[in-house]
Amino acid sequence: MIIIPARLASSRFPQKVLTDIGGIPMVVRTAQQVQALDEVMVAADDESIITVCTDYGIPATLTSTTHKSGTDRVNECAQLLGLDNNEPVINIQADEPFIEPEVVSLVLERVKKLSKQKEKFVMASCYNAVNDETAQDPNLVKVVIDANHNAVYFSRAAIPYNRGGGANYYGHIGIYGFTKQSLHTFCTLDDAPIEDIEKLEQLRAVYHGLPISMVKVTSTGFGIDTPEDLERAKEIFGIE
């Protein structure tokens, strides 16, 4: 199951999930990008989002307006749907209208593999290589990976610090996969100090010693946080 959390309010880009992209609302375009991979459900906080999704034939359900994060919204939706505890749940933000289906598929397959191995906690995400200049951007989250392909740490800073030269930088792509049970476990963990400092909720799992399995991918897509991001994306992907 792919669940897309969609919140109407956005301080930097008001009502961005309903913004028109080539004649299609952003949240709908995101859903259309991945609907061939698995069942898709939009978890919305406002009836206007549900109306738009319904107009395009995209399933959507209303969730609480008080969630702290999109992951909490996805967890509520998974509970409402009554999914099996071992069901893979992929969390894709509604502002990822250019995400490649191949990237999502790789995360989904990693979740299925870990689930078959009877891992107690299943959480997966993905990353790609970025250059030194891009790594300096605090809006791009960086990640360090261990020998078992698990995340060691995520940061808005350029990590690792390139004191010895020759550092490789990896940019985190904010797609998360869980089993339904592990999703619920994650959402019941206490917030972590490093999570609040960096404003990165995935650090909650790192802080509590839970593995995040990382998949290396190739991706040119990126999230839309501001109107400027949208204009840049339209130029890159040739959209009027």
Buried (B, 14 or more C-beta within 10 A) or exposed (E): BBBBBBBBEBEEBEBBBBBEBEEBBBBBBBBBBBBEBBEBBBBBBBEEBBEBBEEBEBBBBBBEEEBEBBBBBBBBBBBEBEBEEBBBBBBBBBBBBBBBEEBBBBBBBBBBEBBEEEBEBBBBBBBBEBEEEEBEEEEBBBBBBEEEBBBEBBBBEBBBEEEEEEEEBBBBBBBBBBBBBBBBBBBEBEEBEBBEEBEBBBBBBBBEEBBBBBBEBEBEBBBBBEEEBBEEBBEEEEBE
